[in-house]
Each structure stands twice: as structure tokens, then as C-alpha cells.
Amino acid sequence: MKQHETYPLIPIQRGDGVWLYDTDGKKYLDTVSSWWVNLFGHNNPRIKNAIKQQLDTLEHVMLAGFTHEPVVALSEKLAQLTGLGHAFYASDGASATEIALKMSFHYWRNIGKPSKTKFISLQNSYHGETMGSLGVTDVAIFKDTYAPLLMQSALVPSPDFRLAETGESAEQFALRCADALEQHVAQHSSELAALIVEPLVQCAAGMGMYHPAYLKRAREICSRYEVHLIADEIAVGFGRTGTMFACEQAHITADFICLSKGITGGYLPLSAVLTSDKIYQAFYHDATVKGFLHSHSYTGNPLACSAALATLAIFETDAVLVNNRHKSAYVFDKMQVLTHLPIKHLRHQGMIFAFDAVTEDAQFSKRCYQAAIAQGLLLRPIGNTVYFMPPYTITESEIDLMVNTTYAVLKAIL
């Protein structure tokens, strides 16, 4: 808030499509989908109407001893999409991470392997900012202050292809990192509960992208050594990487998949953890202590589930993934103009686009953000990484504006 003494907060009054409008009527192109949650534009009539209809019948009921139609329908739909038949609901991504970690640990305890209490994650990983999720996060600005409070987990090399040796392909580097993963897992499998990964893109690491060969090997390694694989698809799920879920590109199914952000199209807080029949059965017991006791007052909220169902219906009726492939190619083609600037690692994965500015300016991200806002563009660089993750409804003319304005902003400040 101290920073906002000199750069005030922007009061947003309304949204429409890819645009946000402030109280003075100035509009901003939301290139980051309001922190990666908005899939089909602000003020989307189909999602909005679904929430309105649900509001007329049931706003909320606890799922302790009760259920309701939207949560049943959503659970069945997510099971069809993921191949995992059991869902546990919460309200945000960090909570989903907590649930998956706790459930993995509790599974091993229930089946008589209580020594499996440790977790591993990738270097530069981000899985949320609650206590458990920070324990498997490797972003210093979020983690370091709370380090004395956190559980200790191991880090293995990130397959982010920007870290590859000169002449090494993304696939070769991914497999080399997978070899390092296997060495660690083989040595510590008796105490490992799970490996947690962000499939294909480590978003908070500056959109670090990697080859799906890593996921395929990780699945094989986890299966061989009896370690759970948790896929954190919170940011990359629901079409962001080009497929409905990123794991599909490696042709694997994780033991747990964490979902949030785009699940409601950006309308209401909701998260879900999907898991397998095998894991579910380990908790199916007469003794309450064997059950998964993770209470959340708003679990499976009907309004949020209705928004999620409307979001998934748009995927079904509007050929979203097919259309996104064409849109993705169009954006990346337009981005080639940026190669005339001092940048490197121009890249994309589905509807996630990024490049790294070559600059020593420690204030680059702040200056870029402020200069873009002045031009009606919402950019939020991560360090030196500038990225686009726009709503899928963005048009070609809006893409042109997004890229051309970004070019003008960077040309002025680099």
C-alpha cells in the first residue's frame, strides 16, 4: 500500500469482454485475464445467467450430510474430463494444494506406510501461499519470510527449457532433468508421499515452459517407486496450454489433479482436487479417523458450481480448443515484431505467450506495468518476463492492439 501513495490503485467500475473500465471511463485491455482466471471475457452472459438462475433456487448448503444438483453434475463432468472419479472441493488454488498434499500423506498412513511423509517439487515451482503449499513452493519472495514455519521438502531440477545447455533440445533437457528426478526418488522412495508439478508451464517462474516428455517420465518414475504424482493444473488447466488439461499432452493421468482459477470462468472462487478410485477406497471406512477430515464451510457452493458448469458448457458448444489453436498461431505470428527489440526466449504454449526482456533495470516490471497502463494495456511482467494470457474471446483486432501497444511500450523503456 505504501507504493500506492505514489501510484494510486485503479478503481475499476465494470468489465466487458477483454476490457476493464475505470470510474473515469478509461478502458484497459486485460491481457492477463485478471490473474489468469477469466476464460470467456468479463460480463459473459451465459455464465452470468447460470449464476442468476441458481440464485433463485439455492445459494448454499453444507455438504456434510447433504448434496445438491450442481455439485453432483460438476463432479460427474470433471470425472469425465480427467479420468479421476472423486472430487473434493474448496475455494482457491492454495487450498487445493493443501488438500492434495494432506490426502496423499493420509493415504499412505491409511494403508500402513506412515513413513511416507515427504514431498518433492521442481525448482522455481509455485503452488500457493498457505503454509503447506509454501512448503512445496520455490519462489523466494513468497517463501523466505516464512521459512522457519514451513515443512521441509526437496527440490529437483526444473525442466524449464530456458535453463538448457547450448545446443540441447527442450526434450533432451527435459529427459536429463527426469534422470535427476529418478535418482532422488530411487534413493528416498520409502519416505516420499508425492511429487507435485505444474504441468508444461511454471507460470510464477516467468512462464517457464518445458517438454511433455518430462511428465511422461515423471509418471513412470512415480508409478515404479510408489510415489503419488500431483498435477497442479490450477493455472494451466481448462485449455490454457492448448488441451483441456496440460497432462493430456504427455498422455498421462496423475494420482491427483488440482483445479481452480478458470474453473468458473473467473466469476466465483472455487477449487477442486480430483483423485482415483484406489485412493478413495483407502478412506472408505467405518472409523471416522480413517476419513479425510478437511472441513470447508463453502465446499461445493452451488453458485460457484453453476458458474463452472456454464464454463464447461461453453467448451462443449463453441469448439473452444479448436478455435484457440488458430488464435494461438495468430498471436504468436504477430509477436514476431517483438524480435526487433532486445528480448530472448520468445515462446508460447497454447494460449500462454511470453518473452524475456534483456535489461539490467531492477525496476523493469514496475516501469513496464505503468507505461502499459498509460496506454490502456494491463500487463504485469514477472521479473523480466512479459507475458500474455488473455481471455479466449479476444479478437484479431484486439490481438493486434495488444501486441502493437506492447511493442511501443517496450521500445520506449528498453
Buried (B, 14 or more C-beta within 10 A) or exposed (E): EEEEEEEEEBEBEEBEBBBBBEEEEEBBBBBBBBEBBBBBBBEBEBBBEBBEEBEEEBEBBEBEEEEBBBBEBBBEBBBEBBBBBBBBBBBBBBBBBBBBBBBBBBBBBBEEBEEBBBBBBBBBBBBBBBEBBBBBBBBEEBBEEEEEEBEEBBBBBBBBBBBBEEEEEBBBBBBBBBEEBBEBBEEBBEBBBBBBBBBBBBBBBBBBBBBBBBBBBBBBBBEEBBBBBBBBBBBBBBBBBBBBBBBBBBEBBBBBBBBBBBBBBBBBBBBBBBBBEEBBEBBEEEEEEBEBEBEBEBBBBBBBBBBBBBBBBBBEEBEBBEEBBEBBEBBBEBBEEBEEBEBEBBBBBBBBBBBBBEBEEEEBBEBBBBBBBEBBBBBBBBEBBBBBBBBBBBEEEBBEBBBBBBBBBBEEBB
